[in-house]
């Protein structure tokens, strides 16, 4: 279970709480969640592409998601590093396309056969 600070000395706990409150107040948590979503989509896209043997629906959403996934070199950077380096507009488009891409891919025959 992750340490949530209940056993920490009072000063350390107060510092941690102050930092968490500042992050929440400044929108940092929302940004971290956005980046985490990007990482999850990126990793899922790479795995799905491998399972589907490259046979994925061909539409604008798939092209966008697959281009980002294909542009990631896991030997060079982590998924988090790749997503953090993406321009804001590109990450926003990637996250917007992901649900439509996922719905089409989930219904695709090659992926269902692999399951």
Buried (B, 14 or more C-beta within 10 A) or exposed (E): EEEEBEEEEEEEBEEBEEEEEEBEEEEEEEEEEBBEBBBEBBBBBBEBBEBBEEBBBEEEBBBBBBEBBEEBEEEEEEBBEBBEEBEEEBBEBBBEBBEBBBEBBEEBEBBEEEE
